[in-house]
Amino acid sequence: MMKSGEMEKLYTKWFMSPIPPKGININYPLNAETKDAFANPSSKGI
């Protein structure tokens, strides 16, 4: 999911788009560290 870009799409859906049923948007952009983790997945922990 990370390599295909699906993870970033899901992140955008849940953190950057209105969430039903009330349409609340928390507008929490992807930070540089998370973008890097999505681009370069590994088995190492946080």
mmCIF entry with sequence, helices, sheets and N, C-alpha, C, O atoms, coordinates in Angstrom:
data_MODEL
# 
_entry.id   MODEL 
# 
_entity.id                         1 
_entity.type                       polymer 
_entity.pdbx_number_of_molecules   1 
# 
_entity_poly.entity_id                      1 
_entity_poly.type                           'polypeptide(L)' 
_entity_poly.nstd_linkage                   no 
_entity_poly.nstd_monomer                   no 
_entity_poly.pdbx_seq_one_letter_code       MMKSGEMEKLYTKWFMSPIPPKGININYPLNAETKDAFANPSSKGI 
_entity_poly.pdbx_seq_one_letter_code_can   MMKSGEMEKLYTKWFMSPIPPKGININYPLNAETKDAFANPSSKGI 
_entity_poly.pdbx_strand_id                 A 
# 
loop_
_entity_poly_seq.entity_id 
_entity_poly_seq.num 
_entity_poly_seq.mon_id 
_entity_poly_seq.hetero 
1 1  MET n 
1 2  MET n 
1 3  LYS n 
1 4  SER n 
1 5  GLY n 
1 6  GLU n 
1 7  MET n 
1 8  GLU n 
1 9  LYS n 
1 10 LEU n 
1 11 TYR n 
1 12 THR n 
1 13 LYS n 
1 14 TRP n 
1 15 PHE n 
1 16 MET n 
1 17 SER n 
1 18 PRO n 
1 19 ILE n 
1 20 PRO n 
1 21 PRO n 
1 22 LYS n 
1 23 GLY n 
1 24 ILE n 
1 25 ASN n 
1 26 ILE n 
1 27 ASN n 
1 28 TYR n 
1 29 PRO n 
1 30 LEU n 
1 31 ASN n 
1 32 ALA n 
1 33 GLU n 
1 34 THR n 
1 35 LYS n 
1 36 ASP n 
1 37 ALA n 
1 38 PHE n 
1 39 ALA n 
1 40 ASN n 
1 41 PRO n 
1 42 SER n 
1 43 SER n 
1 44 LYS n 
1 45 GLY n 
1 46 ILE n 
# 
_struct_asym.id          A 
_struct_asym.entity_id   1 
# 
loop_
_struct_conf.conf_type_id 
_struct_conf.id 
_struct_conf.pdbx_PDB_helix_id 
_struct_conf.beg_label_comp_id 
_struct_conf.beg_label_asym_id 
_struct_conf.beg_label_seq_id 
_struct_conf.pdbx_beg_PDB_ins_code 
_struct_conf.end_label_comp_id 
_struct_conf.end_label_asym_id 
_struct_conf.end_label_seq_id 
_struct_conf.pdbx_end_PDB_ins_code 
_struct_conf.beg_auth_comp_id 
_struct_conf.beg_auth_asym_id 
_struct_conf.beg_auth_seq_id 
_struct_conf.end_auth_comp_id 
_struct_conf.end_auth_asym_id 
_struct_conf.end_auth_seq_id 
_struct_conf.pdbx_PDB_helix_class 
_struct_conf.details 
_struct_conf.pdbx_PDB_helix_length 
HELX_P HELX_P1 AA1 GLU A 6  ? PHE A 15 ? GLU A 6  PHE A 15 1 ? 10 
HELX_P HELX_P2 AA2 ALA A 32 ? ALA A 39 ? ALA A 32 ALA A 39 1 ? 8  
# 
_struct_conf_type.id          HELX_P 
_struct_conf_type.criteria    ? 
_struct_conf_type.reference   ? 
# 
loop_
_atom_site.group_PDB 
_atom_site.id 
_atom_site.type_symbol 
_atom_site.label_atom_id 
_atom_site.label_alt_id 
_atom_site.label_comp_id 
_atom_site.label_asym_id 
_atom_site.label_entity_id 
_atom_site.label_seq_id 
_atom_site.pdbx_PDB_ins_code 
_atom_site.Cartn_x 
_atom_site.Cartn_y 
_atom_site.Cartn_z 
_atom_site.occupancy 
_atom_site.B_iso_or_equiv 
_atom_site.pdbx_formal_charge 
_atom_site.auth_seq_id 
_atom_site.auth_comp_id 
_atom_site.auth_asym_id 
_atom_site.auth_atom_id 
_atom_site.pdbx_PDB_model_num 
ATOM 1   N N  . MET A 1 1  ? 0.827   -1.189 0.000  1.00 0.00 ? 1  MET A N  1 
ATOM 2   C CA . MET A 1 1  ? 0.000   0.000  0.000  1.00 0.00 ? 1  MET A CA 1 
ATOM 3   C C  . MET A 1 1  ? 0.872   1.255  0.000  1.00 0.00 ? 1  MET A C  1 
ATOM 4   O O  . MET A 1 1  ? 0.518   2.267  -0.606 1.00 0.00 ? 1  MET A O  1 
ATOM 5   N N  . MET A 1 2  ? 1.992   1.182  0.671  1.00 0.00 ? 2  MET A N  1 
ATOM 6   C CA . MET A 1 2  ? 2.865   2.353  0.728  1.00 0.00 ? 2  MET A CA 1 
ATOM 7   C C  . MET A 1 2  ? 3.515   2.608  -0.626 1.00 0.00 ? 2  MET A C  1 
ATOM 8   O O  . MET A 1 2  ? 3.495   3.736  -1.117 1.00 0.00 ? 2  MET A O  1 
ATOM 9   N N  . LYS A 1 3  ? 4.080   1.592  -1.222 1.00 0.00 ? 3  LYS A N  1 
ATOM 10  C CA . LYS A 1 3  ? 4.772   1.752  -2.507 1.00 0.00 ? 3  LYS A CA 1 
ATOM 11  C C  . LYS A 1 3  ? 3.810   2.148  -3.628 1.00 0.00 ? 3  LYS A C  1 
ATOM 12  O O  . LYS A 1 3  ? 4.194   2.900  -4.524 1.00 0.00 ? 3  LYS A O  1 
ATOM 13  N N  . SER A 1 4  ? 2.583   1.664  -3.598 1.00 0.00 ? 4  SER A N  1 
ATOM 14  C CA . SER A 1 4  ? 1.627   1.940  -4.675 1.00 0.00 ? 4  SER A CA 1 
ATOM 15  C C  . SER A 1 4  ? 0.994   3.328  -4.564 1.00 0.00 ? 4  SER A C  1 
ATOM 16  O O  . SER A 1 4  ? 0.376   3.806  -5.515 1.00 0.00 ? 4  SER A O  1 
ATOM 17  N N  . GLY A 1 5  ? 1.147   3.975  -3.405 1.00 0.00 ? 5  GLY A N  1 
ATOM 18  C CA . GLY A 1 5  ? 0.516   5.277  -3.209 1.00 0.00 ? 5  GLY A CA 1 
ATOM 19  C C  . GLY A 1 5  ? -0.851  5.196  -2.544 1.00 0.00 ? 5  GLY A C  1 
ATOM 20  O O  . GLY A 1 5  ? -1.457  6.221  -2.231 1.00 0.00 ? 5  GLY A O  1 
ATOM 21  N N  . GLU A 1 6  ? -1.333  3.981  -2.329 1.00 0.00 ? 6  GLU A N  1 
ATOM 22  C CA . GLU A 1 6  ? -2.647  3.791  -1.714 1.00 0.00 ? 6  GLU A CA 1 
ATOM 23  C C  . GLU A 1 6  ? -2.691  4.337  -0.287 1.00 0.00 ? 6  GLU A C  1 
ATOM 24  O O  . GLU A 1 6  ? -3.710  4.877  0.143  1.00 0.00 ? 6  GLU A O  1 
ATOM 25  N N  . MET A 1 7  ? -1.590  4.197  0.441  1.00 0.00 ? 7  MET A N  1 
ATOM 26  C CA . MET A 1 7  ? -1.548  4.665  1.830  1.00 0.00 ? 7  MET A CA 1 
ATOM 27  C C  . MET A 1 7  ? -1.745  6.182  1.895  1.00 0.00 ? 7  MET A C  1 
ATOM 28  O O  . MET A 1 7  ? -2.461  6.678  2.765  1.00 0.00 ? 7  MET A O  1 
ATOM 29  N N  . GLU A 1 8  ? -1.117  6.911  0.985  1.00 0.00 ? 8  GLU A N  1 
ATOM 30  C CA . GLU A 1 8  ? -1.273  8.365  0.972  1.00 0.00 ? 8  GLU A CA 1 
ATOM 31  C C  . GLU A 1 8  ? -2.702  8.760  0.601  1.00 0.00 ? 8  GLU A C  1 
ATOM 32  O O  . GLU A 1 8  ? -3.221  9.747  1.121  1.00 0.00 ? 8  GLU A O  1 
ATOM 33  N N  . LYS A 1 9  ? -3.341  8.003  -0.287 1.00 0.00 ? 9  LYS A N  1 
ATOM 34  C CA . LYS A 1 9  ? -4.740  8.259  -0.642 1.00 0.00 ? 9  LYS A CA 1 
ATOM 35  C C  . LYS A 1 9  ? -5.638  8.062  0.581  1.00 0.00 ? 9  LYS A C  1 
ATOM 36  O O  . LYS A 1 9  ? -6.539  8.863  0.831  1.00 0.00 ? 9  LYS A O  1 
ATOM 37  N N  . LEU A 1 10 ? -5.388  6.991  1.342  1.00 0.00 ? 10 LEU A N  1 
ATOM 38  C CA . LEU A 1 10 ? -6.181  6.743  2.551  1.00 0.00 ? 10 LEU A CA 1 
ATOM 39  C C  . LEU A 1 10 ? -5.945  7.840  3.594  1.00 0.00 ? 10 LEU A C  1 
ATOM 40  O O  . LEU A 1 10 ? -6.880  8.295  4.253  1.00 0.00 ? 10 LEU A O  1 
ATOM 41  N N  . TYR A 1 11 ? -4.696  8.252  3.731  1.00 0.00 ? 11 TYR A N  1 
ATOM 42  C CA . TYR A 1 11 ? -4.374  9.330  4.666  1.00 0.00 ? 11 TYR A CA 1 
ATOM 43  C C  . TYR A 1 11 ? -5.155  10.592 4.292  1.00 0.00 ? 11 TYR A C  1 
ATOM 44  O O  . TYR A 1 11 ? -5.758  11.236 5.150  1.00 0.00 ? 11 TYR A O  1 
ATOM 45  N N  . THR A 1 12 ? -5.136  10.933 3.014  1.00 0.00 ? 12 THR A N  1 
ATOM 46  C CA . THR A 1 12 ? -5.856  12.116 2.537  1.00 0.00 ? 12 THR A CA 1 
ATOM 47  C C  . THR A 1 12 ? -7.354  11.978 2.802  1.00 0.00 ? 12 THR A C  1 
ATOM 48  O O  . THR A 1 12 ? -8.007  12.938 3.213  1.00 0.00 ? 12 THR A O  1 
ATOM 49  N N  . LYS A 1 13 ? -7.890  10.797 2.570  1.00 0.00 ? 13 LYS A N  1 
ATOM 50  C CA . LYS A 1 13 ? -9.320  10.570 2.796  1.00 0.00 ? 13 LYS A CA 1 
ATOM 51  C C  . LYS A 1 13 ? -9.704  10.839 4.247  1.00 0.00 ? 13 LYS A C  1 
ATOM 52  O O  . LYS A 1 13 ? -10.712 11.493 4.512  1.00 0.00 ? 13 LYS A O  1 
ATOM 53  N N  . TRP A 1 14 ? -8.903  10.338 5.189  1.00 0.00 ? 14 TRP A N  1 
ATOM 54  C CA . TRP A 1 14 ? -9.282  10.418 6.594  1.00 0.00 ? 14 TRP A CA 1 
ATOM 55  C C  . TRP A 1 14 ? -8.766  11.656 7.331  1.00 0.00 ? 14 TRP A C  1 
ATOM 56  O O  . TRP A 1 14 ? -9.341  12.042 8.349  1.00 0.00 ? 14 TRP A O  1 
ATOM 57  N N  . PHE A 1 15 ? -7.704  12.279 6.844  1.00 0.00 ? 15 PHE A N  1 
ATOM 58  C CA . PHE A 1 15 ? -7.131  13.411 7.577  1.00 0.00 ? 15 PHE A CA 1 
ATOM 59  C C  . PHE A 1 15 ? -7.213  14.748 6.843  1.00 0.00 ? 15 PHE A C  1 
ATOM 60  O O  . PHE A 1 15 ? -6.971  15.791 7.450  1.00 0.00 ? 15 PHE A O  1 
ATOM 61  N N  . MET A 1 16 ? -7.549  14.741 5.551  1.00 0.00 ? 16 MET A N  1 
ATOM 62  C CA . MET A 1 16 ? -7.580  15.981 4.785  1.00 0.00 ? 16 MET A CA 1 
ATOM 63  C C  . MET A 1 16 ? -8.917  16.219 4.083  1.00 0.00 ? 16 MET A C  1 
ATOM 64  O O  . MET A 1 16 ? -9.075  17.223 3.390  1.00 0.00 ? 16 MET A O  1 
ATOM 65  N N  . SER A 1 17 ? -9.867  15.323 4.250  1.00 0.00 ? 17 SER A N  1 
ATOM 66  C CA . SER A 1 17 ? -11.162 15.427 3.589  1.00 0.00 ? 17 SER A CA 1 
ATOM 67  C C  . SER A 1 17 ? -12.278 15.375 4.627  1.00 0.00 ? 17 SER A C  1 
ATOM 68  O O  . SER A 1 17 ? -12.085 14.843 5.720  1.00 0.00 ? 17 SER A O  1 
ATOM 69  N N  . PRO A 1 18 ? -13.449 15.927 4.289  1.00 0.00 ? 18 PRO A N  1 
ATOM 70  C CA . PRO A 1 18 ? -14.588 15.847 5.214  1.00 0.00 ? 18 PRO A CA 1 
ATOM 71  C C  . PRO A 1 18 ? -14.957 14.392 5.521  1.00 0.00 ? 18 PRO A C  1 
ATOM 72  O O  . PRO A 1 18 ? -15.031 13.556 4.621  1.00 0.00 ? 18 PRO A O  1 
ATOM 73  N N  . ILE A 1 19 ? -15.185 14.108 6.792  1.00 0.00 ? 19 ILE A N  1 
ATOM 74  C CA . ILE A 1 19 ? -15.519 12.761 7.237  1.00 0.00 ? 19 ILE A CA 1 
ATOM 75  C C  . ILE A 1 19 ? -17.009 12.699 7.555  1.00 0.00 ? 19 ILE A C  1 
ATOM 76  O O  . ILE A 1 19 ? -17.505 13.486 8.361  1.00 0.00 ? 19 ILE A O  1 
ATOM 77  N N  . PRO A 1 20 ? -17.728 11.764 6.924  1.00 0.00 ? 20 PRO A N  1 
ATOM 78  C CA . PRO A 1 20 ? -19.152 11.621 7.199  1.00 0.00 ? 20 PRO A CA 1 
ATOM 79  C C  . PRO A 1 20 ? -19.380 11.150 8.629  1.00 0.00 ? 20 PRO A C  1 
ATOM 80  O O  . PRO A 1 20 ? -18.460 10.568 9.204  1.00 0.00 ? 20 PRO A O  1 
ATOM 81  N N  . PRO A 1 21 ? -20.501 11.352 9.221  1.00 0.00 ? 21 PRO A N  1 
ATOM 82  C CA . PRO A 1 21 ? -21.703 11.945 8.646  1.00 0.00 ? 21 PRO A CA 1 
ATOM 83  C C  . PRO A 1 21 ? -21.759 13.468 8.811  1.00 0.00 ? 21 PRO A C  1 
ATOM 84  O O  . PRO A 1 21 ? -22.559 14.129 8.149  1.00 0.00 ? 21 PRO A O  1 
ATOM 85  N N  . LYS A 1 22 ? -20.934 14.021 9.672  1.00 0.00 ? 22 LYS A N  1 
ATOM 86  C CA . LYS A 1 22 ? -21.029 15.461 9.945  1.00 0.00 ? 22 LYS A CA 1 
ATOM 87  C C  . LYS A 1 22 ? -20.166 16.312 9.017  1.00 0.00 ? 22 LYS A C  1 
ATOM 88  O O  . LYS A 1 22 ? -20.264 17.539 9.041  1.00 0.00 ? 22 LYS A O  1 
ATOM 89  N N  . GLY A 1 23 ? -19.326 15.683 8.206  1.00 0.00 ? 23 GLY A N  1 
ATOM 90  C CA . GLY A 1 23 ? -18.495 16.423 7.267  1.00 0.00 ? 23 GLY A CA 1 
ATOM 91  C C  . GLY A 1 23 ? -17.358 17.186 7.926  1.00 0.00 ? 23 GLY A C  1 
ATOM 92  O O  . GLY A 1 23 ? -16.887 18.191 7.394  1.00 0.00 ? 23 GLY A O  1 
ATOM 93  N N  . ILE A 1 24 ? -16.916 16.709 9.082  1.00 0.00 ? 24 ILE A N  1 
ATOM 94  C CA . ILE A 1 24 ? -15.831 17.378 9.799  1.00 0.00 ? 24 ILE A CA 1 
ATOM 95  C C  . ILE A 1 24 ? -14.514 17.095 9.087  1.00 0.00 ? 24 ILE A C  1 
ATOM 96  O O  . ILE A 1 24 ? -14.229 15.952 8.728  1.00 0.00 ? 24 ILE A O  1 
ATOM 97  N N  . ASN A 1 25 ? -13.716 18.135 8.885  1.00 0.00 ? 25 ASN A N  1 
ATOM 98  C CA . ASN A 1 25 ? -12.403 17.990 8.254  1.00 0.00 ? 25 ASN A CA 1 
ATOM 99  C C  . ASN A 1 25 ? -11.356 18.409 9.273  1.00 0.00 ? 25 ASN A C  1 
ATOM 100 O O  . ASN A 1 25 ? -11.302 19.574 9.668  1.00 0.00 ? 25 ASN A O  1 
ATOM 101 N N  . ILE A 1 26 ? -10.515 17.456 9.704  1.00 0.00 ? 26 ILE A N  1 
ATOM 102 C CA . ILE A 1 26 ? -9.511  17.800 10.709 1.00 0.00 ? 26 ILE A CA 1 
ATOM 103 C C  . ILE A 1 26 ? -8.289  18.469 10.087 1.00 0.00 ? 26 ILE A C  1 
ATOM 104 O O  . ILE A 1 26 ? -7.466  19.041 10.801 1.00 0.00 ? 26 ILE A O  1 
ATOM 105 N N  . ASN A 1 27 ? -8.162  18.401 8.747  1.00 0.00 ? 27 ASN A N  1 
ATOM 106 C CA . ASN A 1 27 ? -7.129  19.125 8.006  1.00 0.00 ? 27 ASN A CA 1 
ATOM 107 C C  . ASN A 1 27 ? -5.746  18.967 8.646  1.00 0.00 ? 27 ASN A C  1 
ATOM 108 O O  . ASN A 1 27 ? -5.110  19.945 9.040  1.00 0.00 ? 27 ASN A O  1 
ATOM 109 N N  . TYR A 1 28 ? -5.302  17.726 8.739  1.00 0.00 ? 28 TYR A N  1 
ATOM 110 C CA . TYR A 1 28 ? -4.006  17.409 9.344  1.00 0.00 ? 28 TYR A CA 1 
ATOM 111 C C  . TYR A 1 28 ? -3.074  16.910 8.237  1.00 0.00 ? 28 TYR A C  1 
ATOM 112 O O  . TYR A 1 28 ? -3.088  15.724 7.906  1.00 0.00 ? 28 TYR A O  1 
ATOM 113 N N  . PRO A 1 29 ? -2.267  17.803 7.665  1.00 0.00 ? 29 PRO A N  1 
ATOM 114 C CA . PRO A 1 29 ? -1.433  17.416 6.528  1.00 0.00 ? 29 PRO A CA 1 
ATOM 115 C C  . PRO A 1 29 ? -0.358  16.393 6.883  1.00 0.00 ? 29 PRO A C  1 
ATOM 116 O O  . PRO A 1 29 ? 0.082   16.285 8.028  1.00 0.00 ? 29 PRO A O  1 
ATOM 117 N N  . LEU A 1 30 ? 0.039   15.661 5.873  1.00 0.00 ? 30 LEU A N  1 
ATOM 118 C CA . LEU A 1 30 ? 1.093   14.663 5.995  1.00 0.00 ? 30 LEU A CA 1 
ATOM 119 C C  . LEU A 1 30 ? 2.416   15.374 6.269  1.00 0.00 ? 30 LEU A C  1 
ATOM 120 O O  . LEU A 1 30 ? 2.790   16.289 5.536  1.00 0.00 ? 30 LEU A O  1 
ATOM 121 N N  . ASN A 1 31 ? 3.127   14.960 7.318  1.00 0.00 ? 31 ASN A N  1 
ATOM 122 C CA . ASN A 1 31 ? 4.408   15.605 7.620  1.00 0.00 ? 31 ASN A CA 1 
ATOM 123 C C  . ASN A 1 31 ? 5.544   14.933 6.840  1.00 0.00 ? 31 ASN A C  1 
ATOM 124 O O  . ASN A 1 31 ? 5.354   13.868 6.253  1.00 0.00 ? 31 ASN A O  1 
ATOM 125 N N  . ALA A 1 32 ? 6.703   15.551 6.837  1.00 0.00 ? 32 ALA A N  1 
ATOM 126 C CA . ALA A 1 32 ? 7.841   15.064 6.049  1.00 0.00 ? 32 ALA A CA 1 
ATOM 127 C C  . ALA A 1 32 ? 8.274   13.661 6.463  1.00 0.00 ? 32 ALA A C  1 
ATOM 128 O O  . ALA A 1 32 ? 8.616   12.843 5.609  1.00 0.00 ? 32 ALA A O  1 
ATOM 129 N N  . GLU A 1 33 ? 8.264   13.376 7.752  1.00 0.00 ? 33 GLU A N  1 
ATOM 130 C CA . GLU A 1 33 ? 8.690   12.063 8.234  1.00 0.00 ? 33 GLU A CA 1 
ATOM 131 C C  . GLU A 1 33 ? 7.753   10.958 7.751  1.00 0.00 ? 33 GLU A C  1 
ATOM 132 O O  . GLU A 1 33 ? 8.200   9.883  7.352  1.00 0.00 ? 33 GLU A O  1 
ATOM 133 N N  . THR A 1 34 ? 6.456   11.232 7.792  1.00 0.00 ? 34 THR A N  1 
ATOM 134 C CA . THR A 1 34 ? 5.489   10.235 7.347  1.00 0.00 ? 34 THR A CA 1 
ATOM 135 C C  . THR A 1 34 ? 5.563   10.051 5.839  1.00 0.00 ? 34 THR A C  1 
ATOM 136 O O  . THR A 1 34 ? 5.475   8.925  5.351  1.00 0.00 ? 34 THR A O  1 
ATOM 137 N N  . LYS A 1 35 ? 5.722   11.139 5.095  1.00 0.00 ? 35 LYS A N  1 
ATOM 138 C CA . LYS A 1 35 ? 5.894   11.036 3.645  1.00 0.00 ? 35 LYS A CA 1 
ATOM 139 C C  . LYS A 1 35 ? 7.100   10.156 3.323  1.00 0.00 ? 35 LYS A C  1 
ATOM 140 O O  . LYS A 1 35 ? 7.038   9.305  2.435  1.00 0.00 ? 35 LYS A O  1 
ATOM 141 N N  . ASP A 1 36 ? 8.196   10.368 4.052  1.00 0.00 ? 36 ASP A N  1 
ATOM 142 C CA . ASP A 1 36 ? 9.398   9.571  3.844  1.00 0.00 ? 36 ASP A CA 1 
ATOM 143 C C  . ASP A 1 36 ? 9.151   8.104  4.176  1.00 0.00 ? 36 ASP A C  1 
ATOM 144 O O  . ASP A 1 36 ? 9.619   7.219  3.460  1.00 0.00 ? 36 ASP A O  1 
ATOM 145 N N  . ALA A 1 37 ? 8.424   7.843  5.252  1.00 0.00 ? 37 ALA A N  1 
ATOM 146 C CA . ALA A 1 37 ? 8.103   6.460  5.636  1.00 0.00 ? 37 ALA A CA 1 
ATOM 147 C C  . ALA A 1 37 ? 7.225   5.792  4.577  1.00 0.00 ? 37 ALA A C  1 
ATOM 148 O O  . ALA A 1 37 ? 7.399   4.607  4.293  1.00 0.00 ? 37 ALA A O  1 
ATOM 149 N N  . PHE A 1 38 ? 6.293   6.532  3.995  1.00 0.00 ? 38 PHE A N  1 
ATOM 150 C CA . PHE A 1 38 ? 5.444   5.985  2.931  1.00 0.00 ? 38 PHE A CA 1 
ATOM 151 C C  . PHE A 1 38 ? 6.276   5.699  1.689  1.00 0.00 ? 38 PHE A C  1 
ATOM 152 O O  . PHE A 1 38 ? 6.056   4.688  1.022  1.00 0.00 ? 38 PHE A O  1 
ATOM 153 N N  . ALA A 1 39 ? 7.231   6.572  1.368  1.00 0.00 ? 39 ALA A N  1 
ATOM 154 C CA . ALA A 1 39 ? 8.068   6.414  0.180  1.00 0.00 ? 39 ALA A CA 1 
ATOM 155 C C  . ALA A 1 39 ? 9.105   5.305  0.351  1.00 0.00 ? 39 ALA A C  1 
ATOM 156 O O  . ALA A 1 39 ? 9.502   4.662  -0.620 1.00 0.00 ? 39 ALA A O  1 
ATOM 157 N N  . ASN A 1 40 ? 9.537   5.087  1.589  1.00 0.00 ? 40 ASN A N  1 
ATOM 158 C CA . ASN A 1 40 ? 10.601  4.106  1.877  1.00 0.00 ? 40 ASN A CA 1 
ATOM 159 C C  . ASN A 1 40 ? 10.219  3.214  3.039  1.00 0.00 ? 40 ASN A C  1 
ATOM 160 O O  . ASN A 1 40 ? 10.807  3.323  4.116  1.00 0.00 ? 40 ASN A O  1 
ATOM 161 N N  . PRO A 1 41 ? 9.235   2.322  2.846  1.00 0.00 ? 41 PRO A N  1 
ATOM 162 C CA . PRO A 1 41 ? 8.794   1.465  3.953  1.00 0.00 ? 41 PRO A CA 1 
ATOM 163 C C  . PRO A 1 41 ? 9.902   0.534  4.425  1.00 0.00 ? 41 PRO A C  1 
ATOM 164 O O  . PRO A 1 41 ? 10.741  0.089  3.641  1.00 0.00 ? 41 PRO A O  1 
ATOM 165 N N  . SER A 1 42 ? 9.887   0.248  5.731  1.00 0.00 ? 42 SER A N  1 
ATOM 166 C CA . SER A 1 42 ? 10.853  -0.687 6.302  1.00 0.00 ? 42 SER A CA 1 
ATOM 167 C C  . SER A 1 42 ? 10.208  -1.408 7.480  1.00 0.00 ? 42 SER A C  1 
ATOM 168 O O  . SER A 1 42 ? 9.091   -1.079 7.879  1.00 0.00 ? 42 SER A O  1 
ATOM 169 N N  . SER A 1 43 ? 10.890  -2.359 8.017  1.00 0.00 ? 43 SER A N  1 
ATOM 170 C CA . SER A 1 43 ? 10.370  -3.105 9.157  1.00 0.00 ? 43 SER A CA 1 
ATOM 171 C C  . SER A 1 43 ? 10.870  -2.512 10.474 1.00 0.00 ? 43 SER A C  1 
ATOM 172 O O  . SER A 1 43 ? 10.564  -3.042 11.542 1.00 0.00 ? 43 SER A O  1 
ATOM 173 N N  . LYS A 1 44 ? 11.626  -1.431 10.411 1.00 0.00 ? 44 LYS A N  1 
ATOM 174 C CA . LYS A 1 44 ? 12.139  -0.820 11.638 1.00 0.00 ? 44 LYS A CA 1 
ATOM 175 C C  . LYS A 1 44 ? 11.021  -0.056 12.333 1.00 0.00 ? 44 LYS A C  1 
ATOM 176 O O  . LYS A 1 44 ? 10.158  0.522  11.674 1.00 0.00 ? 44 LYS A O  1 
ATOM 177 N N  . GLY A 1 45 ? 11.034  -0.052 13.645 1.00 0.00 ? 45 GLY A N  1 
ATOM 178 C CA . GLY A 1 45 ? 10.003  0.617  14.424 1.00 0.00 ? 45 GLY A CA 1 
ATOM 179 C C  . GLY A 1 45 ? 10.225  2.118  14.504 1.00 0.00 ? 45 GLY A C  1 
ATOM 180 O O  . GLY A 1 45 ? 11.113  2.677  13.860 1.00 0.00 ? 45 GLY A O  1 
ATOM 181 N N  . ILE A 1 46 ? 9.413   2.730  15.293 1.00 0.00 ? 46 ILE A N  1 
ATOM 182 C CA . ILE A 1 46 ? 9.496   4.188  15.458 1.00 0.00 ? 46 ILE A CA 1 
ATOM 183 C C  . ILE A 1 46 ? 10.687  4.577  16.284 1.00 0.00 ? 46 ILE A C  1 
ATOM 184 O O  . ILE A 1 46 ? 10.912  5.764  16.523 1.00 0.00 ? 46 ILE A O  1 
# 
